[in-house]
Amino acid sequence: MNYEEAKIKFISTWGSLGTLWGINKAMAQIQALLFISTKPLSMEEIMEELQISRGNTSMNLRQLMDWGIVTKELIPGERKEYFSTEKEVQELARIVAKERSRREIKPVIKVLNEVSSIEDDGTEKTKELIKQTKALHDLTETADAMINKLVNQQQNWITKSLLKLFT
């Protein structure tokens, strides 16, 4: 397999895996292309390389920037915008875990807290709803606290191992 074949295979596979960490295929492919690039790329270069539209590229770059995974780079003398991504795998995993917590886990914790805090009318079904949603709330909150503790720590061997386990 030569470089071009390996690059295509990597970008394609990474795109397919994107849904596992909560993003769409094009978004993951853009991140993958930037991840293996030796220099920041312009929107036009990304569009050409991945054969995707300007609108799709622009929208997905904006979302990747919202996630904190992609940043704009200023290149002296250039009028175009250039983009790069985090190259350190452990830092990338930390950013993704933190963002998924913010986007997915925290809203679930809020809903479970609201549902488990309903007024107990004394019926068996209400008691069961409160009991089960409170248990889920406590478990989810504990898991989120563990993940947040890991992603906010200095990178050491145990943190790296546990991050690999959770992401």
CYANA upper distance limits for C-alpha pairs under 8 A (distance plus 0.5 A):
  1 MET  CA      5 GLU  CA      6.47
  1 MET  CA      6 ALA  CA      6.80
  2 ASN  CA      6 ALA  CA      6.67
  3 TYR  CA      7 LYS  CA      6.48
  4 GLU  CA      8 ILE  CA      6.68
  5 GLU  CA      9 LYS  CA      6.62
  6 ALA  CA     10 PHE  CA      6.52
  7 LYS  CA     11 ILE  CA      6.62
  8 ILE  CA     12 SER  CA      6.48
  9 LYS  CA     13 THR  CA      6.51
 10 PHE  CA     14 TRP  CA      6.45
 10 PHE  CA     32 ALA  CA      8.07
 11 ILE  CA     15 GLY  CA      6.49
 11 ILE  CA     29 GLN  CA      5.83
 11 ILE  CA     32 ALA  CA      5.98
 11 ILE  CA     33 LEU  CA      6.83
 12 SER  CA     16 SER  CA      6.85
 12 SER  CA     29 GLN  CA      7.18
 13 THR  CA     17 LEU  CA      6.76
 14 TRP  CA     18 GLY  CA      6.66
 14 TRP  CA     28 ALA  CA      6.68
 14 TRP  CA     29 GLN  CA      6.77
 14 TRP  CA     32 ALA  CA      6.87
 15 GLY  CA     19 THR  CA      8.48
 15 GLY  CA     24 ASN  CA      8.00
 15 GLY  CA     25 LYS  CA      4.92
 15 GLY  CA     26 ALA  CA      6.90
 15 GLY  CA     27 MET  CA      7.88
 15 GLY  CA     28 ALA  CA      5.12
 15 GLY  CA     29 GLN  CA      5.08
 15 GLY  CA     32 ALA  CA      8.04
 16 SER  CA     25 LYS  CA      6.27
 16 SER  CA     28 ALA  CA      8.26
 17 LEU  CA     21 TRP  CA      8.05
 17 LEU  CA     25 LYS  CA      8.19
 17 LEU  CA     28 ALA  CA      8.21
 18 GLY  CA     22 GLY  CA      6.94
 18 GLY  CA     23 ILE  CA      5.76
 18 GLY  CA     24 ASN  CA      6.39
 18 GLY  CA     25 LYS  CA      6.24
 18 GLY  CA     27 MET  CA      8.12
 18 GLY  CA     28 ALA  CA      5.59
 19 THR  CA     23 ILE  CA      5.59
 19 THR  CA     24 ASN  CA      6.21
 19 THR  CA     25 LYS  CA      7.44
 21 TRP  CA     96 VAL  CA      7.81
 21 TRP  CA    100 ARG  CA      8.07
 21 TRP  CA    167 THR  CA      8.43
 22 GLY  CA    100 ARG  CA      7.91
 23 ILE  CA     27 MET  CA      6.86
 23 ILE  CA     28 ALA  CA      7.12
 24 ASN  CA     28 ALA  CA      6.83
 25 LYS  CA     29 GLN  CA      6.62
 26 ALA  CA     30 ILE  CA      6.65
 26 ALA  CA     56 ASN  CA      8.22
 26 ALA  CA     57 THR  CA      8.34
 26 ALA  CA     60 ASN  CA      7.58
 27 MET  CA     31 GLN  CA      6.86
 27 MET  CA     60 ASN  CA      5.60
 27 MET  CA     61 LEU  CA      7.67
 27 MET  CA     63 GLN  CA      8.34
 27 MET  CA     64 LEU  CA      7.52
 28 ALA  CA     32 ALA  CA      6.55
 29 GLN  CA     33 LEU  CA      6.61
 29 GLN  CA     50 LEU  CA      8.17
 30 ILE  CA     34 LEU  CA      6.75
 30 ILE  CA     46 ILE  CA      7.48
 30 ILE  CA     50 LEU  CA      8.17
 30 ILE  CA     57 THR  CA      8.33
 30 ILE  CA     60 ASN  CA      8.28
 30 ILE  CA     61 LEU  CA      8.08
 31 GLN  CA     35 PHE  CA      6.40
 31 GLN  CA     64 LEU  CA      8.16
 31 GLN  CA     69 ILE  CA      8.37
 31 GLN  CA     70 VAL  CA      7.89
 31 GLN  CA     85 THR  CA      7.19
 32 ALA  CA     36 ILE  CA      6.91
 33 LEU  CA     37 SER  CA      6.59
 33 LEU  CA     46 ILE  CA      8.20
 34 LEU  CA     40 PRO  CA      7.59
 34 LEU  CA     41 LEU  CA      7.58
 34 LEU  CA     83 PHE  CA      8.01
 34 LEU  CA     84 SER  CA      6.14
 34 LEU  CA     85 THR  CA      6.29
 35 PHE  CA     84 SER  CA      7.98
 35 PHE  CA     85 THR  CA      6.34
 35 PHE  CA     86 GLU  CA      7.57
 35 PHE  CA     87 LYS  CA      6.51
 37 SER  CA     41 LEU  CA      8.26
 39 LYS  CA     84 SER  CA      7.95
 40 PRO  CA     73 GLU  CA      7.40
 40 PRO  CA     82 TYR  CA      6.04
 40 PRO  CA     83 PHE  CA      5.57
 40 PRO  CA     84 SER  CA      5.33
 41 LEU  CA     45 GLU  CA      6.47
 41 LEU  CA     46 ILE  CA      7.04
 41 LEU  CA     82 TYR  CA      5.54
 41 LEU  CA     83 PHE  CA      5.79
 41 LEU  CA     84 SER  CA      7.25
 42 SER  CA     46 ILE  CA      6.84
 42 SER  CA     80 LYS  CA      7.10
 42 SER  CA     81 GLU  CA      6.28
 42 SER  CA     82 TYR  CA      4.80
 42 SER  CA     83 PHE  CA      6.69
 43 MET  CA     47 MET  CA      6.60
 43 MET  CA     54 ARG  CA      8.13
 43 MET  CA     57 THR  CA      7.44
 43 MET  CA     58 SER  CA      7.86
 43 MET  CA     81 GLU  CA      7.63
 43 MET  CA     82 TYR  CA      7.36
 43 MET  CA     83 PHE  CA      8.15
 44 GLU  CA     48 GLU  CA      6.60
 44 GLU  CA     54 ARG  CA      8.25
 45 GLU  CA     49 GLU  CA      6.49
 46 ILE  CA     50 LEU  CA      6.53
 46 ILE  CA     51 GLN  CA      8.48
 46 ILE  CA     57 THR  CA      7.92
 47 MET  CA     51 GLN  CA      5.88
 47 MET  CA     52 ILE  CA      5.60
 47 MET  CA     53 SER  CA      6.73
 47 MET  CA     54 ARG  CA      6.99
 47 MET  CA     57 THR  CA      6.92
 48 GLU  CA     52 ILE  CA      7.64
 52 ILE  CA     56 ASN  CA      7.00
 52 ILE  CA     57 THR  CA      7.08
 53 SER  CA     57 THR  CA      6.59
 54 ARG  CA     58 SER  CA      6.42
 55 GLY  CA     59 MET  CA      6.48
 56 ASN  CA     60 ASN  CA      6.58
 57 THR  CA     61 LEU  CA      6.50
 58 SER  CA     62 ARG  CA      6.68
 59 MET  CA     63 GLN  CA      6.87
 60 ASN  CA     64 LEU  CA      6.60
 61 LEU  CA     65 MET  CA      6.63
 61 LEU  CA     70 VAL  CA      7.72
 62 ARG  CA     66 ASP  CA      6.70
 63 GLN  CA     67 TRP  CA      6.76
 64 LEU  CA     68 GLY  CA      6.85
 64 LEU  CA     69 ILE  CA      6.01
 64 LEU  CA     70 VAL  CA      5.87
 65 MET  CA     69 ILE  CA      6.33
 65 MET  CA     70 VAL  CA      5.26
 65 MET  CA     71 THR  CA      6.37
 67 TRP  CA     95 ILE  CA      8.19
 67 TRP  CA     96 VAL  CA      8.03
 67 TRP  CA     99 GLU  CA      6.84
 68 GLY  CA     95 ILE  CA      7.48
 69 ILE  CA     85 THR  CA      6.20
 69 ILE  CA     86 GLU  CA      6.55
 69 ILE  CA     92 LEU  CA      7.50
 69 ILE  CA     95 ILE  CA      7.54
 69 ILE  CA     96 VAL  CA      8.36
 70 VAL  CA     83 PHE  CA      7.12
 70 VAL  CA     84 SER  CA      6.10
 70 VAL  CA     85 THR  CA      4.87
 70 VAL  CA     86 GLU  CA      7.26
 71 THR  CA     83 PHE  CA      6.15
 71 THR  CA     84 SER  CA      6.06
 71 THR  CA     85 THR  CA      6.73
 72 LYS  CA     81 GLU  CA      7.16
 72 LYS  CA     82 TYR  CA      6.13
 72 LYS  CA     83 PHE  CA      5.07
 72 LYS  CA     84 SER  CA      7.05
 73 GLU  CA     81 GLU  CA      7.32
 73 GLU  CA     82 TYR  CA      5.59
 73 GLU  CA     83 PHE  CA      5.99
 73 GLU  CA     84 SER  CA      7.29
 74 LEU  CA     78 GLU  CA      8.27
 74 LEU  CA     81 GLU  CA      7.35
 74 LEU  CA     82 TYR  CA      7.14
 75 ILE  CA     82 TYR  CA      7.90
 86 GLU  CA     91 GLU  CA      7.78
 86 GLU  CA     92 LEU  CA      6.55
 87 LYS  CA     92 LEU  CA      7.82
 88 GLU  CA     92 LEU  CA      6.68
 89 VAL  CA     93 ALA  CA      6.71
 90 GLN  CA     94 ARG  CA      6.72
 90 GLN  CA    155 GLN  CA      8.49
 90 GLN  CA    160 LYS  CA      7.23
 90 GLN  CA    163 LEU  CA      8.25
 91 GLU  CA     95 ILE  CA      6.69
 92 LEU  CA     96 VAL  CA      6.72
 93 ALA  CA     97 ALA  CA      6.57
 93 ALA  CA    163 LEU  CA      7.54
 93 ALA  CA    164 LYS  CA      8.29
 93 ALA  CA    167 THR  CA      7.01
 94 ARG  CA     98 LYS  CA      6.61
 94 ARG  CA    151 VAL  CA      5.73
 94 ARG  CA    163 LEU  CA      7.78
 95 ILE  CA     99 GLU  CA      6.59
 95 ILE  CA    151 VAL  CA      8.37
 96 VAL  CA    100 ARG  CA      6.49
 97 ALA  CA    101 SER  CA      6.68
 97 ALA  CA    147 ILE  CA      7.96
 97 ALA  CA    151 VAL  CA      7.73
 97 ALA  CA    167 THR  CA      7.14
 98 LYS  CA    102 ARG  CA      6.89
 98 LYS  CA    147 ILE  CA      8.39
 98 LYS  CA    148 ASN  CA      7.31
 98 LYS  CA    151 VAL  CA      7.25
 99 GLU  CA    103 ARG  CA      6.57
100 ARG  CA    104 GLU  CA      5.96
100 ARG  CA    105 ILE  CA      7.43
101 SER  CA    105 ILE  CA      5.20
101 SER  CA    106 LYS  CA      6.49
101 SER  CA    144 ASP  CA      7.31
102 ARG  CA    106 LYS  CA      5.99
102 ARG  CA    107 PRO  CA      8.12
103 ARG  CA    107 PRO  CA      7.41
104 GLU  CA    108 VAL  CA      7.09
105 ILE  CA    109 ILE  CA      6.72
105 ILE  CA    140 THR  CA      7.90
105 ILE  CA    144 ASP  CA      7.45
106 LYS  CA    110 LYS  CA      6.77
106 LYS  CA    144 ASP  CA      8.43
107 PRO  CA    111 VAL  CA      6.83
108 VAL  CA    112 LEU  CA      6.57
109 ILE  CA    113 ASN  CA      6.51
109 ILE  CA    137 HIS  CA      6.28
109 ILE  CA    140 THR  CA      7.04
109 ILE  CA    141 GLU  CA      6.93
110 LYS  CA    114 GLU  CA      6.78
111 VAL  CA    115 VAL  CA      6.59
112 LEU  CA    116 SER  CA      6.37
112 LEU  CA    133 THR  CA      6.29
112 LEU  CA    134 LYS  CA      7.40
112 LEU  CA    136 LEU  CA      7.68
112 LEU  CA    137 HIS  CA      5.79
113 ASN  CA    117 SER  CA      6.58
113 ASN  CA    133 THR  CA      8.22
113 ASN  CA    134 LYS  CA      7.51
113 ASN  CA    137 HIS  CA      6.69
114 GLU  CA    118 ILE  CA      7.32
115 VAL  CA    130 ILE  CA      7.61
115 VAL  CA    133 THR  CA      7.23
116 SER  CA    129 LEU  CA      7.52
116 SER  CA    130 ILE  CA      4.99
116 SER  CA    131 LYS  CA      7.69
116 SER  CA    132 GLN  CA      8.38
116 SER  CA    133 THR  CA      5.66
116 SER  CA    134 LYS  CA      5.56
116 SER  CA    137 HIS  CA      8.36
117 SER  CA    130 ILE  CA      7.44
117 SER  CA    134 LYS  CA      8.49
118 ILE  CA    130 ILE  CA      7.70
120 ASP  CA    126 THR  CA      6.73
120 ASP  CA    127 LYS  CA      7.06
120 ASP  CA    130 ILE  CA      8.37
121 ASP  CA    126 THR  CA      7.23
122 GLY  CA    126 THR  CA      7.43
122 GLY  CA    127 LYS  CA      7.33
123 THR  CA    127 LYS  CA      6.80
124 GLU  CA    128 GLU  CA      6.63
125 LYS  CA    129 LEU  CA      6.67
126 THR  CA    130 ILE  CA      6.65
127 LYS  CA    131 LYS  CA      6.53
128 GLU  CA    132 GLN  CA      6.53
129 LEU  CA    133 THR  CA      6.46
130 ILE  CA    134 LYS  CA      6.32
131 LYS  CA    135 ALA  CA      6.72
132 GLN  CA    136 LEU  CA      6.75
133 THR  CA    137 HIS  CA      6.45
134 LYS  CA    138 ASP  CA      6.62
135 ALA  CA    139 LEU  CA      6.71
136 LEU  CA    140 THR  CA      6.47
137 HIS  CA    141 GLU  CA      6.46
138 ASP  CA    142 THR  CA      6.58
139 LEU  CA    143 ALA  CA      6.67
140 THR  CA    144 ASP  CA      6.56
141 GLU  CA    145 ALA  CA      6.58
142 THR  CA    146 MET  CA      6.74
143 ALA  CA    147 ILE  CA      6.73
144 ASP  CA    148 ASN  CA      6.53
145 ALA  CA    149 LYS  CA      6.53
146 MET  CA    150 LEU  CA      6.76
147 ILE  CA    151 VAL  CA      6.67
147 ILE  CA    166 PHE  CA      8.27
148 ASN  CA    152 ASN  CA      6.50
149 LYS  CA    153 GLN  CA      6.81
150 LEU  CA    159 THR  CA      6.53
150 LEU  CA    162 LEU  CA      8.10
150 LEU  CA    163 LEU  CA      7.60
151 VAL  CA    159 THR  CA      8.37
151 VAL  CA    163 LEU  CA      8.01
153 GLN  CA    159 THR  CA      7.93
154 GLN  CA    159 THR  CA      8.32
155 GLN  CA    159 THR  CA      6.40
155 GLN  CA    160 LYS  CA      6.86
156 ASN  CA    160 LYS  CA      6.57
157 TRP  CA    161 SER  CA      6.72
158 ILE  CA    162 LEU  CA      6.66
159 THR  CA    163 LEU  CA      6.44
160 LYS  CA    164 LYS  CA      6.75
161 SER  CA    165 LEU  CA      6.95
162 LEU  CA    166 PHE  CA      6.82
163 LEU  CA    167 THR  CA      6.45
